[in-house]
Amino acid sequence: MDLSVLTREPVRVYLYGVAAAVVALLVGLGVLTGTVAPLVLAVVHAVLAVPAVEVARSKVTPMAKVDAAVAEIIKRGEVG
């Protein structure tokens, strides 16, 4: 199963709404209690947040690489 679709924000926002509606329906039908519903939603939100965090992390340059690049530029004397 390809989970890359979860990395797109509109899909996650849509799924949050669907999850909230399903949990509300389950509470209404008596399948879930009012005390369990927030826990179920928290788990759903945590699962949907993982791909978003990984996408954000993939677009960030670690500081160690930046520090090494700056040190190399200073060493070569290319500073302004």
C-alpha positions as CSV (number, residue, x, y, z in Angstrom):
1,M,0.0,0.0,0.0
2,D,1.4,3.4,-1.1
3,L,1.1,5.9,1.8
4,S,2.6,8.8,-0.2
5,V,-0.9,10.1,-0.7
6,L,-0.9,11.0,3.1
7,T,2.0,13.4,2.5
8,R,-0.4,15.8,0.7
9,E,-2.0,18.3,3.1
10,P,-5.5,18.4,1.5
11,V,-5.7,14.6,1.8
12,R,-4.8,14.7,5.5
13,V,-7.2,17.5,6.2
14,Y,-10.0,15.6,4.5
15,L,-9.1,12.4,6.5
16,Y,-9.2,14.4,9.8
17,G,-12.7,15.4,9.0
18,V,-13.8,11.9,8.0
19,A,-12.2,10.5,11.2
20,A,-14.0,13.0,13.3
21,A,-17.3,12.1,11.6
22,V,-16.8,8.4,12.0
23,V,-15.9,8.7,15.6
24,A,-19.0,10.9,16.3
25,L,-21.1,8.3,14.5
26,L,-19.6,5.5,16.6
27,V,-20.3,7.4,19.8
28,G,-23.9,8.1,18.7
29,L,-24.4,4.4,18.0
30,G,-22.9,3.5,21.4
31,V,-19.9,1.6,20.0
32,L,-17.5,4.1,21.6
33,T,-18.0,6.1,24.8
34,G,-17.5,9.8,25.1
35,T,-14.3,9.2,27.1
36,V,-12.7,6.9,24.5
37,A,-13.6,9.1,21.5
38,P,-10.9,11.8,22.1
39,L,-8.3,9.0,22.5
40,V,-9.3,7.4,19.2
41,L,-9.0,10.8,17.4
42,A,-5.6,11.5,19.0
43,V,-4.3,8.2,17.6
44,V,-5.7,9.0,14.2
45,H,-4.2,12.4,14.2
46,A,-0.8,11.0,15.4
47,V,-0.8,8.4,12.6
48,L,-1.7,11.0,10.0
49,A,1.0,13.4,11.3
50,V,3.9,11.0,10.8
51,P,4.0,11.4,7.0
52,A,3.8,15.1,7.3
53,V,6.7,15.3,9.7
54,E,8.8,13.0,7.4
55,V,8.1,15.3,4.4
56,A,9.1,18.4,6.4
57,R,12.3,16.7,7.6
58,S,13.2,15.7,4.0
59,K,13.1,19.3,3.0
60,V,15.4,20.6,5.7
61,T,19.2,20.7,5.6
62,P,20.8,19.6,8.9
63,M,22.8,22.3,10.7
64,A,26.0,20.1,10.6
65,K,26.0,20.2,6.8
66,V,25.4,24.0,6.8
67,D,28.2,24.5,9.4
68,A,30.6,22.4,7.3
69,A,29.7,24.4,4.2
70,V,30.2,27.7,5.9
71,A,33.5,26.6,7.4
72,E,34.7,25.6,3.9
73,I,33.7,28.9,2.4
74,I,35.6,30.8,5.2
75,K,38.6,28.6,4.7
76,R,38.7,29.4,1.0
77,G,38.4,33.1,1.7
78,E,35.2,33.6,-0.2
79,V,33.5,35.6,2.6
80,G,32.3,39.0,1.5
